[in-house]
Amino acid sequence: MRWVRCRWATGDSEVKRILDAAFRRAREILEGDLQTLHLMAEALLERETLDRDEVALIAEGKDLPPLAPAAPKSPPSVELKGTTEGKAEAPGKGILGTPPAEPAGA
């Protein structure tokens, strides 16, 4: 059992070493080109997402193409059942039909 604990400790320390090295490398990359990092952050705030081509343009120092205008959001059209040319049926007969009778003692 002691050997197993030793192997786990060795595995844990190897994983920690790999993660620490990856973290240092990522930090070096980000700190090495802060201007590009800030440009990407601004683009993300403006657009919310960036695709691969947009990231490449920013990394190359090029401008992103303008955003396409957003389509106006309109509520979905709903056709009311039981209407005639926009006029609703008489009260008590609407979409849900006639309401049920009230229970006794209400």
ABEGO torsion letter per residue (X at the ends): XAAAAAAAAAAAAAAAAAAAAAAAAAAAAAAABAAAAAAAAAAAAAAGBBBAAAAAAAAAGBBBBBBBBBBBBBBBBBBBBGBBGGBBBBBGABAAEBBBBBBBGX
